[in-house]
Amino acid sequence: MTEHDITRTPPAQLRRARIRFLIVSIIVPLVLVAIGLVVLWSWMPQLPDPVVTHWGESGPDGFGPPAAYVWILLGVGLVLPAFMAVVTLAGVGAHWGATARFMGAMAAGMSAFALVLTLGSVGPQRGLSDASAVGDVWWVVALGFAVLVVAGAAAWFAQPAVTAAPERALEPTHRVDVAEGERVVWVGTTTMPRTPLIVMGAALVLVTALTFALALSGGSAAWISAGIMLIILVALPATAAFRVRITPEGFAARSLLGVPRTNIPLAEIESARAVEISPFGEFGGWGWRISLDGRTGIVMHQGPAIEIVRPGKRTFVVTIDGAEQAAALLQAYVDAAASRRTTGDAS
């Protein structure tokens, strides 16, 4: 059975992974942005003022000073990758894995994308007296995404594939024995941390106020704002908390809204245990997640989680207080079902 316990990556591997990560997420963007700034600086005397900064369906429809491209290059090519690197280092900590490797690859890819997009947009405007005469640059966007993929893939393979050494699972706080014919049910609730809830609540209030303001002013954008408000209004109860049940029939979890939900029959469960989960380190975030190693589940906070192994299907996890007791009860039902099958086969 595959081990997924939260562990600290061996120091030597962690050091090597962090060095490569810093190279692809910080050093590479610094070099690419430096190259872009030198080229932009050399092109400045040849550029019209203003330059085209945005293209619509009918051609150029946004203009600005040539220095705008300097800020675009710095923001997308350097600040964004640096932010991704800081968030990754803080969120993953010593629990290094595929998520950190992916974030490093994305940081390098975004920097390369910014370089191509910036130089590809500015280059055709050199020597023009009127920037609006420049043609379409759809090919620049396509080339930028292609470079993003290639640079990201190169950065991915430039980093080592680090796997933390597994430790033992969490021990049940007490032994669970279910007598024949006895029905024991475990029920618990797992909720999202306070900070994300506050952010989502604040976003709902702001979007609601904006919707009413746009509606009163007769702005057509009120429909867009109303759509965003509706999405947040549905997402809040659908992701804020989940009710978890362990019964003789198996495992069930559903949100306060009723959807999303999942039911795993006892017959589909090979084993259950309690483990420690690092949301960002293992799943890249919080909520209903799919990890890069194939697991899926409800990841609301760091700490104990029920891990359910299913033959031929994805391993499912749900972080919840009391995971040790819940997993022990579910495993007791699995063992009891296996014992009944063995007895039936023997007879």
ABEGO torsion letter per residue (X at the ends): XBBABBBBBBAAAAAAAAAAAAAAAAAAAAAAAAAAAAAAAAAAAABBOBBBABBBAAEBABBBBAAAAAAAAAAAAAAAAAAAAAAAAAAAEABBBAAAAAAAAAAAAAAAAAAAAAAAAAAAABGBABAAABBBAAAAAAAAAAAAAAAAAAAAAABBBBBBBBBBBBBBABBBBBBBGBBBBBBBBBBBBAAAAAAAAAAAAAAAAAAAAAAAAGBAAAAAAAAAAAAAAAAAAAAABBBBBBBAAEBBBBBAAGOBBBBBBAAABABBBBBBBBAAAAAGEBEBBBBAAGBBEBBABBEBBBBBBBBGBBBBBBBBBGAAAAAAAAAAAAAAAAAAAAAAAAX
